[in-house]
Amino acid sequence: MSEYRDSDVKVEGFNLTRKQVLEIHCQDCGAKPGERCETSSGRVRHDPHFLRKADRHDGIDPGPKAKSSNIKGPDGREWTWEQVQSWVISLSVRNALEMFHGGGAMDPENPNPEDPDEAEGFITDRQMKALNIVIRHTVSEAVSRLENPGKNAQELYYTLFYINKYMEPPGSAELEAAYEKIKNGEFDPPGFIPDCTRSEPLELAPPTQKPRQGAETPGGA
Ligand SMILES: [Zn+2]
């Protein structure tokens, strides 16, 4: 009975029989050739998915539906790999900033090496929220650029002009030592240059072309 119906019944919107449409894979629900389309809750759909009909109309079988490469987070939402990278970096930065906010916070303007865990910090809840919006936005832009370094070479390279001599390089023993000191509430070493003050940049070759209009000047406050 259903055989007969599948071979004869025309699908909605196309001059195709249901049987013809069922000959190919469905990119919407993942139904294999010969199988009927299903709703997201697993119920049989009498009318195949539009995508499947369109593919059959075009005379192509796109093959098995690719499994979603998205990653399901602990909160149940799905993220692309680019989003996962942005989350990991921005949340790591956020968690690290907690040392200046909330429990165990220290204030670089008023460090208390005697008892760093008792200091109150200097970032309020609302300031943390504002900072984190900017961090997530910036990290996601940077991750997106790094996904395609060839296309974004100029902007990526231009960012490196913000490297200053007083900045301990990522992954260096120098940086580890500076971080340990901060954690212990020891700050303001002699000769410290604030991060917002222009200092002598490293000698880097200039980019071949001018950075795009409106970009910030490196070293600006
Ligand atoms: Zn389907």
py3Dmol code that shows the C-alpha trace and the ligand (Angstrom):
import py3Dmol

protein = """\
ATOM      1  CA  MET A   1       0.000   0.000   0.000  1.00  0.00           C
ATOM      2  CA  SER A   2       2.617   2.514   1.016  1.00  0.00           C
ATOM      3  CA  GLU A   3       4.826   1.346  -1.898  1.00  0.00           C
ATOM      4  CA  TYR A   4       2.053   2.209  -4.252  1.00  0.00           C
ATOM      5  CA  ARG A   5       1.468   5.597  -2.662  1.00  0.00           C
ATOM      6  CA  ASP A   6       5.197   6.475  -2.635  1.00  0.00           C
ATOM      7  CA  SER A   7       5.544   5.739  -6.323  1.00  0.00           C
ATOM      8  CA  ASP A   8       2.516   7.703  -7.391  1.00  0.00           C
ATOM      9  CA  VAL A   9       1.938  10.595  -5.063  1.00  0.00           C
ATOM     10  CA  LYS A  10       3.421  13.885  -6.206  1.00  0.00           C
ATOM     11  CA  VAL A  11       5.280  15.875  -3.538  1.00  0.00           C
ATOM     12  CA  GLU A  12       4.290  19.419  -2.734  1.00  0.00           C
ATOM     13  CA  GLY A  13       5.928  22.110  -4.819  1.00  0.00           C
ATOM     14  CA  PHE A  14       7.777  19.932  -7.329  1.00  0.00           C
ATOM     15  CA  ASN A  15       6.792  17.775 -10.267  1.00  0.00           C
ATOM     16  CA  LEU A  16       8.247  14.702  -8.558  1.00  0.00           C
ATOM     17  CA  THR A  17       6.775  11.597  -7.009  1.00  0.00           C
ATOM     18  CA  ARG A  18       7.488  10.771  -3.402  1.00  0.00           C
ATOM     19  CA  LYS A  19       9.340   7.649  -4.545  1.00  0.00           C
ATOM     20  CA  GLN A  20      11.680   9.723  -6.727  1.00  0.00           C
ATOM     21  CA  VAL A  21      12.496  12.079  -3.860  1.00  0.00           C
ATOM     22  CA  LEU A  22      13.156   9.160  -1.502  1.00  0.00           C
ATOM     23  CA  GLU A  23      15.864   7.852  -3.868  1.00  0.00           C
ATOM     24  CA  ILE A  24      18.403  10.322  -2.458  1.00  0.00           C
ATOM     25  CA  HIS A  25      19.764  11.339   0.940  1.00  0.00           C
ATOM     26  CA  CYS A  26      18.081  14.145   2.865  1.00  0.00           C
ATOM     27  CA  GLN A  27      20.411  16.925   4.000  1.00  0.00           C
ATOM     28  CA  ASP A  28      17.805  18.188   6.409  1.00  0.00           C
ATOM     29  CA  CYS A  29      16.940  15.188   8.601  1.00  0.00           C
ATOM     30  CA  GLY A  30      19.653  12.778   7.421  1.00  0.00           C
ATOM     31  CA  ALA A  31      17.236  10.182   5.979  1.00  0.00           C
ATOM     32  CA  LYS A  32      19.006   7.639   3.754  1.00  0.00           C
ATOM     33  CA  PRO A  33      17.762   6.590   0.296  1.00  0.00           C
ATOM     34  CA  GLY A  34      14.557   4.605   0.647  1.00  0.00           C
ATOM     35  CA  GLU A  35      13.873   6.006   4.112  1.00  0.00           C
ATOM     36  CA  ARG A  36      11.197   8.579   4.770  1.00  0.00           C
ATOM     37  CA  CYS A  37      11.995  11.970   6.177  1.00  0.00           C
ATOM     38  CA  GLU A  38      11.499  12.443   9.884  1.00  0.00           C
ATOM     39  CA  THR A  39      10.577  15.402  12.025  1.00  0.00           C
ATOM     40  CA  SER A  40      13.081  16.574  14.639  1.00  0.00           C
ATOM     41  CA  SER A  41      11.100  14.590  17.205  1.00  0.00           C
ATOM     42  CA  GLY A  42      11.436  11.435  15.096  1.00  0.00           C
ATOM     43  CA  ARG A  43       7.959  11.227  13.556  1.00  0.00           C
ATOM     44  CA  VAL A  44       7.578  10.225   9.914  1.00  0.00           C
ATOM     45  CA  ARG A  45       6.897  13.116   7.563  1.00  0.00           C
ATOM     46  CA  HIS A  46       4.576  12.307   4.677  1.00  0.00           C
ATOM     47  CA  ASP A  47       5.974  15.176   2.645  1.00  0.00           C
ATOM     48  CA  PRO A  48       9.777  14.938   2.315  1.00  0.00           C
ATOM     49  CA  HIS A  49      11.913  17.905   3.395  1.00  0.00           C
ATOM     50  CA  PHE A  50      12.167  20.794   0.959  1.00  0.00           C
ATOM     51  CA  LEU A  51      15.950  20.397   0.645  1.00  0.00           C
ATOM     52  CA  ARG A  52      15.587  16.764  -0.386  1.00  0.00           C
ATOM     53  CA  LYS A  53      12.982  17.645  -2.982  1.00  0.00           C
ATOM     54  CA  ALA A  54      15.133  20.483  -4.300  1.00  0.00           C
ATOM     55  CA  ASP A  55      18.190  18.213  -4.547  1.00  0.00           C
ATOM     56  CA  ARG A  56      16.175  15.519  -6.333  1.00  0.00           C
ATOM     57  CA  HIS A  57      14.739  18.166  -8.635  1.00  0.00           C
ATOM     58  CA  ASP A  58      18.313  19.244  -9.452  1.00  0.00           C
ATOM     59  CA  GLY A  59      19.195  15.604 -10.122  1.00  0.00           C
ATOM     60  CA  ILE A  60      21.864  15.360  -7.434  1.00  0.00           C
ATOM     61  CA  ASP A  61      22.342  13.105  -4.433  1.00  0.00           C
ATOM     62  CA  PRO A  62      24.488  15.072  -1.968  1.00  0.00           C
ATOM     63  CA  GLY A  63      25.283  11.874  -0.061  1.00  0.00           C
ATOM     64  CA  PRO A  64      24.979  11.229   3.672  1.00  0.00           C
ATOM     65  CA  LYS A  65      24.327  14.328   5.741  1.00  0.00           C
ATOM     66  CA  ALA A  66      27.545  15.551   7.329  1.00  0.00           C
ATOM     67  CA  LYS A  67      27.504  15.223  11.083  1.00  0.00           C
ATOM     68  CA  SER A  68      27.380  18.575  12.774  1.00  0.00           C
ATOM     69  CA  SER A  69      30.896  19.556  13.723  1.00  0.00           C
ATOM     70  CA  ASN A  70      29.515  21.780  16.461  1.00  0.00           C
ATOM     71  CA  ILE A  71      30.558  21.144  20.017  1.00  0.00           C
ATOM     72  CA  LYS A  72      27.924  20.927  22.691  1.00  0.00           C
ATOM     73  CA  GLY A  73      28.814  23.000  25.720  1.00  0.00           C
ATOM     74  CA  PRO A  74      28.024  22.111  29.347  1.00  0.00           C
ATOM     75  CA  ASP A  75      25.000  24.424  29.140  1.00  0.00           C
ATOM     76  CA  GLY A  76      23.539  22.398  26.243  1.00  0.00           C
ATOM     77  CA  ARG A  77      24.133  25.000  23.550  1.00  0.00           C
ATOM     78  CA  GLU A  78      26.179  24.157  20.456  1.00  0.00           C
ATOM     79  CA  TRP A  79      29.258  26.097  19.349  1.00  0.00           C
ATOM     80  CA  THR A  80      31.456  26.149  16.292  1.00  0.00           C
ATOM     81  CA  TRP A  81      35.154  25.432  16.867  1.00  0.00           C
ATOM     82  CA  GLU A  82      35.849  29.134  16.346  1.00  0.00           C
ATOM     83  CA  GLN A  83      33.364  29.991  19.087  1.00  0.00           C
ATOM     84  CA  VAL A  84      34.844  27.324  21.385  1.00  0.00           C
ATOM     85  CA  GLN A  85      38.300  28.856  20.976  1.00  0.00           C
ATOM     86  CA  SER A  86      36.926  32.321  21.718  1.00  0.00           C
ATOM     87  CA  TRP A  87      35.079  31.041  24.783  1.00  0.00           C
ATOM     88  CA  VAL A  88      38.153  29.258  26.140  1.00  0.00           C
ATOM     89  CA  ILE A  89      40.391  32.300  25.738  1.00  0.00           C
ATOM     90  CA  SER A  90      37.925  34.943  26.920  1.00  0.00           C
ATOM     91  CA  LEU A  91      36.746  32.867  29.897  1.00  0.00           C
ATOM     92  CA  SER A  92      40.357  32.149  30.860  1.00  0.00           C
ATOM     93  CA  VAL A  93      41.100  35.887  30.776  1.00  0.00           C
ATOM     94  CA  ARG A  94      37.945  36.564  32.753  1.00  0.00           C
ATOM     95  CA  ASN A  95      38.854  33.976  35.388  1.00  0.00           C
ATOM     96  CA  ALA A  96      42.378  35.377  35.650  1.00  0.00           C
ATOM     97  CA  LEU A  97      40.983  38.898  36.187  1.00  0.00           C
ATOM     98  CA  GLU A  98      39.076  37.545  39.191  1.00  0.00           C
ATOM     99  CA  MET A  99      42.281  38.114  41.174  1.00  0.00           C
ATOM    100  CA  PHE A 100      41.534  41.839  40.950  1.00  0.00           C
ATOM    101  CA  HIS A 101      37.855  41.390  41.805  1.00  0.00           C
ATOM    102  CA  GLY A 102      36.012  39.441  44.471  1.00  0.00           C
ATOM    103  CA  GLY A 103      37.582  36.892  46.785  1.00  0.00           C
ATOM    104  CA  GLY A 104      41.343  36.890  47.032  1.00  0.00           C
ATOM    105  CA  ALA A 105      41.553  40.102  45.055  1.00  0.00           C
ATOM    106  CA  MET A 106      44.596  42.357  45.117  1.00  0.00           C
ATOM    107  CA  ASP A 107      44.869  46.008  44.175  1.00  0.00           C
ATOM    108  CA  PRO A 108      48.113  46.942  42.374  1.00  0.00           C
ATOM    109  CA  GLU A 109      47.692  50.504  43.683  1.00  0.00           C
ATOM    110  CA  ASN A 110      47.473  49.194  47.224  1.00  0.00           C
ATOM    111  CA  PRO A 111      49.100  45.744  47.296  1.00  0.00           C
ATOM    112  CA  ASN A 112      49.110  43.849  50.539  1.00  0.00           C
ATOM    113  CA  PRO A 113      51.903  41.255  50.334  1.00  0.00           C
ATOM    114  CA  GLU A 114      51.277  40.432  54.018  1.00  0.00           C
ATOM    115  CA  ASP A 115      47.857  39.058  53.249  1.00  0.00           C
ATOM    116  CA  PRO A 116      46.959  39.213  49.529  1.00  0.00           C
ATOM    117  CA  ASP A 117      43.813  37.127  50.081  1.00  0.00           C
ATOM    118  CA  GLU A 118      42.323  39.790  52.295  1.00  0.00           C
ATOM    119  CA  ALA A 119      42.645  42.670  49.841  1.00  0.00           C
ATOM    120  CA  GLU A 120      39.415  43.854  48.231  1.00  0.00           C
ATOM    121  CA  GLY A 121      40.501  44.356  44.661  1.00  0.00           C
ATOM    122  CA  PHE A 122      39.453  47.282  42.541  1.00  0.00           C
ATOM    123  CA  ILE A 123      37.080  45.959  39.856  1.00  0.00           C
ATOM    124  CA  THR A 124      33.379  46.094  40.675  1.00  0.00           C
ATOM    125  CA  ASP A 125      30.802  43.583  39.372  1.00  0.00           C
ATOM    126  CA  ARG A 126      29.571  46.075  36.772  1.00  0.00           C
ATOM    127  CA  GLN A 127      33.121  46.923  35.709  1.00  0.00           C
ATOM    128  CA  MET A 128      33.865  43.188  35.333  1.00  0.00           C
ATOM    129  CA  LYS A 129      30.783  42.824  33.165  1.00  0.00           C
ATOM    130  CA  ALA A 130      31.829  45.749  30.948  1.00  0.00           C
ATOM    131  CA  LEU A 131      35.409  44.456  30.712  1.00  0.00           C
ATOM    132  CA  ASN A 132      34.199  40.971  29.805  1.00  0.00           C
ATOM    133  CA  ILE A 133      32.020  42.242  26.961  1.00  0.00           C
ATOM    134  CA  VAL A 134      35.050  43.974  25.459  1.00  0.00           C
ATOM    135  CA  ILE A 135      37.246  40.915  26.062  1.00  0.00           C
ATOM    136  CA  ARG A 136      34.790  38.464  24.451  1.00  0.00           C
ATOM    137  CA  HIS A 137      34.311  40.782  21.480  1.00  0.00           C
ATOM    138  CA  THR A 138      38.027  41.333  20.973  1.00  0.00           C
ATOM    139  CA  VAL A 139      39.012  37.707  21.489  1.00  0.00           C
ATOM    140  CA  SER A 140      36.374  36.527  19.046  1.00  0.00           C
ATOM    141  CA  GLU A 141      37.615  39.016  16.426  1.00  0.00           C
ATOM    142  CA  ALA A 142      41.219  37.914  16.971  1.00  0.00           C
ATOM    143  CA  VAL A 143      40.322  34.203  16.791  1.00  0.00           C
ATOM    144  CA  SER A 144      38.356  34.861  13.624  1.00  0.00           C
ATOM    145  CA  ARG A 145      41.362  36.614  12.060  1.00  0.00           C
ATOM    146  CA  LEU A 146      43.698  33.811  13.136  1.00  0.00           C
ATOM    147  CA  GLU A 147      41.407  31.303  11.404  1.00  0.00           C
ATOM    148  CA  ASN A 148      42.466  32.850   8.134  1.00  0.00           C
ATOM    149  CA  PRO A 149      45.983  34.229   8.655  1.00  0.00           C
ATOM    150  CA  GLY A 150      46.674  34.575   4.957  1.00  0.00           C
ATOM    151  CA  LYS A 151      43.718  36.843   4.331  1.00  0.00           C
ATOM    152  CA  ASN A 152      44.233  38.827   7.556  1.00  0.00           C
ATOM    153  CA  ALA A 153      48.049  38.928   7.570  1.00  0.00           C
ATOM    154  CA  GLN A 154      48.223  42.695   7.538  1.00  0.00           C
ATOM    155  CA  GLU A 155      45.875  43.282  10.449  1.00  0.00           C
ATOM    156  CA  LEU A 156      47.444  40.460  12.454  1.00  0.00           C
ATOM    157  CA  TYR A 157      50.933  41.792  11.862  1.00  0.00           C
ATOM    158  CA  TYR A 158      49.871  45.342  12.666  1.00  0.00           C
ATOM    159  CA  THR A 159      48.650  44.169  16.082  1.00  0.00           C
ATOM    160  CA  LEU A 160      52.218  43.044  16.836  1.00  0.00           C
ATOM    161  CA  PHE A 161      53.280  46.691  16.738  1.00  0.00           C
ATOM    162  CA  TYR A 162      51.740  46.956  20.220  1.00  0.00           C
ATOM    163  CA  ILE A 163      54.541  44.772  21.606  1.00  0.00           C
ATOM    164  CA  ASN A 164      56.615  46.885  23.965  1.00  0.00           C
ATOM    165  CA  LYS A 165      59.949  46.072  25.573  1.00  0.00           C
ATOM    166  CA  TYR A 166      58.493  46.133  29.092  1.00  0.00           C
ATOM    167  CA  MET A 167      55.992  43.377  28.194  1.00  0.00           C
ATOM    168  CA  GLU A 168      57.128  39.947  29.320  1.00  0.00           C
ATOM    169  CA  PRO A 169      56.780  37.681  26.237  1.00  0.00           C
ATOM    170  CA  PRO A 170      54.103  34.940  26.290  1.00  0.00           C
ATOM    171  CA  GLY A 171      55.538  31.632  27.457  1.00  0.00           C
ATOM    172  CA  SER A 172      58.716  33.177  28.914  1.00  0.00           C
ATOM    173  CA  ALA A 173      60.200  32.494  32.356  1.00  0.00           C
ATOM    174  CA  GLU A 174      60.172  36.261  32.797  1.00  0.00           C
ATOM    175  CA  LEU A 175      56.377  36.284  32.446  1.00  0.00           C
ATOM    176  CA  GLU A 176      55.955  33.335  34.824  1.00  0.00           C
ATOM    177  CA  ALA A 177      58.015  35.178  37.458  1.00  0.00           C
ATOM    178  CA  ALA A 178      55.987  38.380  37.010  1.00  0.00           C
ATOM    179  CA  TYR A 179      52.737  36.401  37.301  1.00  0.00           C
ATOM    180  CA  GLU A 180      53.867  34.657  40.490  1.00  0.00           C
ATOM    181  CA  LYS A 181      54.665  38.051  42.018  1.00  0.00           C
ATOM    182  CA  ILE A 182      51.239  39.427  41.138  1.00  0.00           C
ATOM    183  CA  LYS A 183      49.559  36.368  42.643  1.00  0.00           C
ATOM    184  CA  ASN A 184      51.513  36.947  45.845  1.00  0.00           C
ATOM    185  CA  GLY A 185      50.399  40.561  45.988  1.00  0.00           C
ATOM    186  CA  GLU A 186      53.873  41.830  45.109  1.00  0.00           C
ATOM    187  CA  PHE A 187      53.658  44.562  42.563  1.00  0.00           C
ATOM    188  CA  ASP A 188      55.163  47.830  41.412  1.00  0.00           C
ATOM    189  CA  PRO A 189      58.701  46.609  40.714  1.00  0.00           C
ATOM    190  CA  PRO A 190      61.254  49.380  40.126  1.00  0.00           C
ATOM    191  CA  GLY A 191      61.140  50.809  36.645  1.00  0.00           C
ATOM    192  CA  PHE A 192      57.618  49.606  35.979  1.00  0.00           C
ATOM    193  CA  ILE A 193      55.984  51.238  32.953  1.00  0.00           C
ATOM    194  CA  PRO A 194      52.169  51.335  32.960  1.00  0.00           C
ATOM    195  CA  ASP A 195      50.526  49.414  30.146  1.00  0.00           C
ATOM    196  CA  CYS A 196      48.824  52.560  28.846  1.00  0.00           C
ATOM    197  CA  THR A 197      52.052  54.547  28.501  1.00  0.00           C
ATOM    198  CA  ARG A 198      53.933  54.611  25.273  1.00  0.00           C
ATOM    199  CA  SER A 199      57.372  53.084  25.529  1.00  0.00           C
ATOM    200  CA  GLU A 200      60.038  52.185  23.040  1.00  0.00           C
ATOM    201  CA  PRO A 201      58.605  49.648  20.595  1.00  0.00           C
ATOM    202  CA  LEU A 202      60.585  46.660  19.433  1.00  0.00           C
ATOM    203  CA  GLU A 203      62.353  47.099  16.139  1.00  0.00           C
ATOM    204  CA  LEU A 204      59.940  45.533  13.714  1.00  0.00           C
ATOM    205  CA  ALA A 205      59.877  45.952   9.994  1.00  0.00           C
ATOM    206  CA  PRO A 206      56.922  48.137   9.015  1.00  0.00           C
ATOM    207  CA  PRO A 207      54.068  46.459   7.175  1.00  0.00           C
ATOM    208  CA  THR A 208      54.229  46.784   3.428  1.00  0.00           C
ATOM    209  CA  GLN A 209      50.938  48.644   3.267  1.00  0.00           C
ATOM    210  CA  LYS A 210      49.339  51.188   5.547  1.00  0.00           C
ATOM    211  CA  PRO A 211      46.863  49.738   8.069  1.00  0.00           C
ATOM    212  CA  ARG A 212      43.226  50.375   7.298  1.00  0.00           C
ATOM    213  CA  GLN A 213      41.775  53.790   8.055  1.00  0.00           C
ATOM    214  CA  GLY A 214      40.483  54.358  11.556  1.00  0.00           C
ATOM    215  CA  ALA A 215      42.776  51.812  13.173  1.00  0.00           C
ATOM    216  CA  GLU A 216      44.258  52.915  16.492  1.00  0.00           C
ATOM    217  CA  THR A 217      47.829  54.054  16.591  1.00  0.00           C
ATOM    218  CA  PRO A 218      50.020  51.591  18.428  1.00  0.00           C
ATOM    219  CA  GLY A 219      51.183  52.672  21.846  1.00  0.00           C
ATOM    220  CA  GLY A 220      48.339  55.163  22.258  1.00  0.00           C
ATOM    221  CA  ALA A 221      46.818  55.401  25.721  1.00  0.00           C
TER     222      ALA A 221
END
"""
ligand_1 = """\
1
ZN
Zn 14.368 14.874 5.469
"""
view = py3Dmol.view(width=600, height=400)
view.addModel(protein, "pdb")
view.setStyle({"model": 0}, {"cartoon": {"style": "trace"}})
view.addModel(ligand_1, "xyz")
view.setStyle({"model": 1}, {"stick": {}})
view.zoomTo()
view.show()
